[in-house]
Amino acid sequence: MKLIYSTTSPFARKVWVAAIKLGLRDQITLEVANPLRNADVVSAANPLGKVPALLINDDQVVINSPVICQFLQRRAKNNVDLHQPSYMTLDTTERVHTLADGIAEAAFMTVMEKQRPAEHQSKLWLGRWSQAIKRALTMIESGDVELLKNTPESIAEIALASALGYIDFRLPENDWREENPAIAEWYQKVIRDSELQETTPAD
Ligand SMILES: N[C@@H](CCC(=O)N[C@@H](CS)C(=O)NCC(=O)O)C(=O)O
């Protein structure tokens, strides 16, 4: 299998970390491609022009990172269950996973919008994305983070660490730690994980 991967994408990072944890490192080769600079490579694999995309063979592709993660889970080469780890139901895991992906998506849109000339940037959309990130983190801070601390590694944990890593990398002015001390404490520990270390975002 081949994973179309970008070294800055939080969605690609989540998928590759999950693949390694599920014992699938040897079965997947990485093809590094930036969705903007290498648009031809990315769109040839995924008509939506987004990374990640997992090519199973010449005519079969899996797209959308949560779907790729489920696909990889079904092919796990070990007993690791990232989707229904003990202490967490599938619904909770996927809710936190979705919140984390939503944070990453709002952060990505913010980064794209900020690349436009200042006079063309939409204050309305920048405000909406900023509030979405804030509210999602508040929801996790007020409950789910305790669960994350007490649960073995899960796709929710990997997704949230990837989203926060992306904010630190691209939007360092976003001081999410200030309003979310419990998430900050959890993140400080979880980010030492070797697969997350190996996939630290880089241009
Ligand atoms: N829902 C998708 C989102 C993927 C996504 O937005 N990837 C970004 C990079 S972080 C991308 O390739 N964007 C290119 C574009 O939107 O044209 C997933 O989870 O895989």
The ligand as an ORCA input file, in Angstrom:
! r2SCAN-3c Opt
* xyz 0 1
  N     -11.374     15.324      5.827
  C     -10.070     15.160      5.219
  C      -9.312     16.467      5.312
  C      -7.954     16.401      4.641
  C      -7.376     17.793      4.401
  O      -8.064     18.802      4.517
  N      -6.083     17.827      4.055
  C      -5.462     19.076      3.717
  C      -4.024     19.137      4.235
  S      -3.965     19.314      5.972
  C      -5.399     19.189      2.212
  O      -4.885     18.307      1.556
  N      -5.931     20.281      1.661
  C      -5.858     20.594      0.280
  C      -7.111     21.246     -0.189
  O      -8.036     21.429      0.640
  O      -7.180     21.581     -1.372
  C      -9.317     14.038      5.945
  O      -9.595     13.826      7.129
  O      -8.511     13.344      5.308
*
